[in-house]
Amino acid sequence: MAQTTSHFYENLSRVDDFDQLARPSCFKPLPENWLICCTDIVDSRGLIAQGKYRTVNMIAAAVITAMLNALSHRAFPYVFAGDGASFAVPREFEHQARETLARLRAWVDREFAISLRAALIPVKWIRDEGYDVTVARYAVGPEADYAMFNGGGLAWAEQQMKLGGFEVPPASNAVPPDLTGLSCRWNNIQSKNGTILSLLVLPQDHTQHREFAAIADEVLSLAAKLDRHGHPVPEDGPDLALPARGFRNEARLTRQGKPTLWATAQLIAVNMLVWGVFALGLKPGGFDPVHYRRILSRNADFRKFDDGLKMTLDCSPEIRDQLLTRLNQAQADGIIRFGYHEQASAVMTCIVPSSFTDDHIHFVDGAAGGYAEAARHLG
């Protein structure tokens, strides 16, 4: 049994139609001998007010990067939430998860003076509390996919973490985990339709599967009226600036014991090279910058199910108003609660194991608070 459940996620069938994910039948129960790991940045609202939301996004993505590297890129379910991230692993990887989270908490505090919460909770404990954790695997392409969560258990686990339960304490020494592949080198992406809408739609009661699925279907149908379903990343990719806006954060997170000044200088040199390749359309070693941009856009996670529907849409005023009208009615009917936030642009944080393969993944959020601000306005 242990061997079978250990490979549960790797063996999970992939869904390639996002609209199907509104149906609970697409989700499978996570094995009870697995663990849920949650993280969250303390006072993300204050950091947003200081204009540091790109840093917040980078730290949240660092959680996923560190665990991917700790498991040698073995497939496991994870979700990016803007000011935090969550993932699940079999119990056999509990030590790696605890060590990675502990080291990351200490490192983030040392490098940025930012507090990162972390908790680790058995799935069985969550089910004993009356919640569930079910998972689906959404394929954005042949080589890249994202986990989707349902059942209310992940949201309950995050609440327990914020209350101080199941804490993974920070390491005594701030030795960073391996963050190879983490990058943030693209410009913010300006809205073309009018606004970047960060939208959270959550069930009022986690047992109302059918009612919530119907509302999610309506929201997705409205979003489908937008060009490319409201995808904020252009089909040919975003703009790459020199210097890259996020290179200082990247240098501080990934310096691996090197002096910050030296790591920054190295990264500036790399960014100049990368900029030249993309600007001039060069193909060093067979790398195709045009193909890379297109796959980047395809692989971006602008919509997800994470105990609810979460979307970052390049939205027109007309579709925004239709969405809000329908969601306000569904909230008044006691079916859902929702929150949203508008901003002029989106931001993207990337995990790139290799520039020569198509398995790179890209987390999309609103650039001025995004999901964190939308969560603050949940009804």
QUIPENOR-V666794 format. One record per residue. N is the residue number from 1. RES is the residue in one small letter. OMEGA is omega in degrees with one decimal (NA if undefined). Layout:
N;RES;OMEGA
N;RES;OMEGA
//
This chain:
1;m;-177.9
2;a;-179.5
3;q;-179.6
4;t;-178.0
5;t;178.7
6;s;-177.8
7;h;-178.1
8;f;-174.4
9;y;178.4
10;e;-177.9
11;n;-177.2
12;l;178.1
13;s;-179.1
14;r;176.0
15;v;-177.8
16;d;176.7
17;d;-174.2
18;f;-177.6
19;d;179.6
20;q;-175.4
21;l;173.4
22;a;-178.1
23;r;-178.7
24;p;-177.7
25;s;178.5
26;c;-173.0
27;f;178.9
28;k;-178.6
29;p;174.4
30;l;-179.0
31;p;-175.5
32;e;179.1
33;n;173.1
34;w;-178.0
35;l;173.5
36;i;178.1
37;c;-177.2
38;c;172.3
39;t;-177.6
40;d;179.7
41;i;179.8
42;v;177.5
43;d;175.4
44;s;178.7
45;r;177.9
46;g;178.5
47;l;175.3
48;i;179.7
49;a;178.0
50;q;179.9
51;g;-175.3
52;k;-176.7
53;y;174.7
54;r;176.6
55;t;178.0
56;v;178.3
57;n;-176.9
58;m;179.5
59;i;177.8
60;a;178.6
61;a;178.8
62;a;178.1
63;v;-178.6
64;i;179.3
65;t;-177.8
66;a;-178.1
67;m;174.7
68;l;179.9
69;n;179.4
70;a;-179.5
71;l;177.9
72;s;176.6
73;h;169.1
74;r;-176.9
75;a;172.7
76;f;-176.3
77;p;177.7
78;y;177.9
79;v;178.8
80;f;-175.4
81;a;177.8
82;g;178.8
83;d;177.3
84;g;177.7
85;a;177.6
86;s;177.0
87;f;179.0
88;a;178.8
89;v;172.6
90;p;-177.5
91;r;-179.8
92;e;178.7
93;f;-179.2
94;e;-178.8
95;h;179.9
96;q;-179.9
97;a;-179.8
98;r;-178.4
99;e;-179.6
100;t;-179.6
101;l;-179.9
102;a;-179.6
103;r;-179.9
104;l;177.6
105;r;-179.0
106;a;-177.3
107;w;-179.5
108;v;178.1
109;d;-178.7
110;r;-173.9
111;e;-171.8
112;f;-173.4
113;a;178.3
114;i;-179.5
115;s;177.8
116;l;173.4
117;r;173.8
118;a;178.6
119;a;179.2
120;l;-170.4
121;i;176.5
122;p;177.5
123;v;179.9
124;k;179.0
125;w;-179.7
126;i;180.0
127;r;177.4
128;d;178.0
129;e;176.2
130;g;178.7
131;y;179.2
132;d;172.5
133;v;176.2
134;t;-170.5
135;v;169.1
136;a;-177.7
137;r;-175.2
138;y;-179.0
139;a;174.0
140;v;178.5
141;g;-177.1
142;p;-174.2
143;e;-177.7
144;a;177.1
145;d;-179.4
146;y;175.6
147;a;173.0
148;m;-177.5
149;f;178.2
150;n;173.9
151;g;178.2
152;g;-175.2
153;g;-179.9
154;l;177.9
155;a;177.8
156;w;179.1
157;a;179.2
158;e;176.4
159;q;178.3
160;q;177.8
161;m;-178.3
162;k;175.7
163;l;177.7
164;g;-178.2
165;g;173.6
166;f;-172.6
167;e;166.4
168;v;-175.6
169;p;176.3
170;p;177.3
171;a;179.5
172;s;177.8
173;n;-176.7
174;a;175.6
175;v;-172.9
176;p;169.0
177;p;178.3
178;d;-179.7
179;l;177.7
180;t;178.9
181;g;179.9
182;l;179.5
183;s;-178.1
184;c;-168.3
185;r;-175.8
186;w;174.4
187;n;167.5
188;n;-174.6
189;i;-176.5
190;q;176.9
191;s;174.0
192;k;-175.9
193;n;178.3
194;g;-178.6
195;t;168.5
196;i;-175.3
197;l;172.8
198;s;-170.1
199;l;174.1
200;l;177.1
201;v;-174.7
202;l;176.9
203;p;176.5
204;q;178.5
205;d;-174.4
206;h;177.3
207;t;-177.4
208;q;-174.0
209;h;-174.1
210;r;-178.3
211;e;179.8
212;f;179.9
213;a;179.5
214;a;177.9
215;i;178.6
216;a;176.6
217;d;-180.0
218;e;178.8
219;v;179.8
220;l;178.0
221;s;176.6
222;l;178.7
223;a;-179.5
224;a;176.2
225;k;177.6
226;l;176.6
227;d;-179.4
228;r;177.4
229;h;179.2
230;g;179.8
231;h;-175.6
232;p;-178.1
233;v;-179.1
234;p;-176.4
235;e;178.5
236;d;174.4
237;g;179.7
238;p;177.3
239;d;176.4
240;l;-176.2
241;a;173.6
242;l;0.4
243;p;176.9
244;a;-173.0
245;r;-175.6
246;g;-171.7
247;f;-179.9
248;r;176.9
249;n;-180.0
250;e;-179.7
251;a;-177.0
252;r;-178.7
253;l;-170.3
254;t;-173.3
255;r;172.7
256;q;174.3
257;g;177.1
258;k;175.6
259;p;-176.5
260;t;-178.3
261;l;179.5
262;w;179.1
263;a;178.8
264;t;179.0
265;a;178.0
266;q;-177.5
267;l;176.4
268;i;179.0
269;a;178.2
270;v;-179.8
271;n;178.2
272;m;177.6
273;l;-179.9
274;v;179.4
275;w;179.2
276;g;179.7
277;v;-178.0
278;f;-177.4
279;a;-175.9
280;l;179.2
281;g;-179.2
282;l;-180.0
283;k;-178.3
284;p;177.6
285;g;-178.9
286;g;177.6
287;f;-178.4
288;d;-176.7
289;p;179.1
290;v;177.4
291;h;-178.5
292;y;-179.6
293;r;-178.6
294;r;178.4
295;i;176.4
296;l;-179.4
297;s;-179.8
298;r;-174.2
299;n;-176.2
300;a;-174.2
301;d;-175.7
302;f;177.3
303;r;-176.1
304;k;169.1
305;f;-179.2
306;d;-170.2
307;d;-178.8
308;g;-180.0
309;l;-179.1
310;k;-173.9
311;m;169.8
312;t;-170.4
313;l;165.2
314;d;-161.9
315;c;173.4
316;s;177.2
317;p;-177.8
318;e;179.8
319;i;175.9
320;r;-178.6
321;d;177.9
322;q;178.1
323;l;-176.9
324;l;177.5
325;t;-178.9
326;r;-178.3
327;l;176.2
328;n;178.9
329;q;179.8
330;a;177.0
331;q;177.7
332;a;179.1
333;d;177.2
334;g;-178.1
335;i;-175.4
336;i;161.8
337;r;-174.7
338;f;174.8
339;g;179.1
340;y;178.0
341;h;-179.9
342;e;176.8
343;q;-174.4
344;a;-173.2
345;s;175.6
346;a;178.6
347;v;-177.6
348;m;175.8
349;t;-166.1
350;c;168.5
351;i;-172.5
352;v;177.3
353;p;178.0
354;s;177.8
355;s;-174.9
356;f;176.2
357;t;-174.6
358;d;-177.6
359;d;177.6
360;h;-175.9
361;i;-169.6
362;h;-178.0
363;f;-175.8
364;v;177.9
365;d;171.7
366;g;-171.7
367;a;-176.8
368;a;177.7
369;g;171.3
370;g;-176.2
371;y;-179.8
372;a;178.8
373;e;177.5
374;a;178.8
375;a;-179.0
376;r;-177.6
377;h;177.5
378;l;179.4
379;g;NA
//
